[in-house]
């Protein structure tokens, strides 16, 4: 799915609490989104570290975030992500 289509459809896909959506880039890096009420938990899993870096964002910001993603998912492109072990 291209990012503009994903940005347009992500709120349809994240309608209910605990709905989940993920994007995988050409280098197999993943950015995941999980709805928690009116917020979204977004995270980048790092299997080698057995955990994920993530943060909460407002539901109304997720479409713009997805639309503005670079082609490659990089943890350094996101501020305030905190590590969560699995």
PETA-V270490 format. One record per pair of residues at least 24 apart in sequence whose C-alpha atoms are under 10 Angstrom apart, sorted by the first residue. I is the first residue (numbers start at 1). J is the second residue. Records with the same first field share a line. If there is no record, write none. Layout:
I=J + J
This chain:
2=67
3=63 + 65 + 66 + 67 + 68 + 69 + 70 + 71
4=63 + 64 + 66 + 67 + 68 + 69
5=63 + 66 + 67
6=63 + 66 + 67
7=62 + 63 + 64 + 65 + 66 + 67 + 68 + 69
8=63 + 64 + 66 + 67
9=63
10=62 + 63 + 66
11=35 + 59 + 60 + 62 + 63
14=40 + 59
23=66 + 73
24=71 + 72 + 73
25=70 + 71 + 72 + 73 + 74
26=71 + 72 + 73
27=71 + 72 + 73
28=72 + 73
29=72 + 73 + 74 + 75
30=72 + 73 + 74
31=66 + 73 + 74 + 75
33=57 + 62
35=59
42=81
43=75 + 78 + 81 + 82 + 83 + 84
44=73 + 74 + 75 + 78 + 81 + 83
45=75 + 83 + 84 + 85 + 86
46=75 + 83 + 84 + 85
47=85 + 86
49=83 + 84 + 85 + 86
50=83 + 84 + 85 + 86
51=83 + 84 + 85 + 86
52=81 + 82 + 83 + 84 + 85 + 86
53=78 + 80 + 81 + 82 + 83 + 84 + 85
54=78 + 79 + 80 + 81 + 82 + 83 + 84
55=79 + 80 + 81 + 82 + 83 + 84
56=80 + 81 + 82
